[in-house]
């Protein structure tokens, strides 16, 4: 059930059999229906979610009630509001499945005990967050350097399947564009 | 010399005397003149820089030769191109001091040995990168949710000293605005 998670971890660190067993024994599995929520704003984010299948989106609700997608979680990606998770404070984010999804859940309540038993997990998460941080800085750079149209094409080139997979309005929200703008770009390309 | 660094680390993890001494013995100190470079694009980023005093900026050069600032490094902040650092690949970024600055330098060549001798540093960097990643997601959210003017005011409110400290064109680059636009906002506020 957690094979993809173990493989992901073992790309970064080595686990022995006892550690693998311990990890599997403390993770929780959840199958989330399409549009099902793993986190709602105002609640504490008490878990980290590793996407085994499907797709999650993390978003905030703006003053005008419009949803702003901050990131998507595809298989092999961790989603969490770290600030809320580490400080036990209400989150501003929602985490929702955009399609039927399966997640492996690491609860805040057991994290410290798990890390003390498998200290190399600190290294795993250090490397994961370092990469994610790096990617978000690259994204910030691209945001300013590229036009909306260039951003769309860059994204579509990097994630061709994904562009087909999520509704256009979600992609628009993620890229800071309007759905209408994406329609125009797609129509242009189709010509 | 490294007191601020040790204090920063000990906000997150405990170090014993031997660990403190080891850390201090392997860090390098550098005083960087205003406009001095710690990294130039095309070179491998072979160090992590902890800002002891002054201010660094990390930027890319866009196709039109315009500099896009990705982030500033104020005292207590680590600056590094992690991708270049971990993979020994040429960086796309430049890191330059915006004023006379002092940095504590952790070289890639000694990192693994240091982490094996002080494993809790993995935890320290895990927490640091988790926070930085979180902050960059918040920044991405603000970018889309706020107008340029709102972004400027939010930034000026959060970092009032800083707005006075760096040249207007750098602040504009960081916020994805033009220097002229910032002039207009400031003039409005002055009225």
Interface residues (C-beta under 8 A of the other chain):
Chain A: X58 X60 X62 X68 X70 X71 X81 X82 X83 X86 X115 X119 X120 X122 X123 X125 X126 X127 X129 X130 X131 X132 X133 X134 X136 X137 X139 X140 X141 X143 X144 X145 X176
Chain B: X58 X60 X62 X68 X70 X71 X81 X82 X83 X86 X115 X119 X120 X122 X123 X125 X126 X127 X129 X130 X131 X132 X133 X134 X136 X137 X139 X140 X141 X143 X144 X145 X176
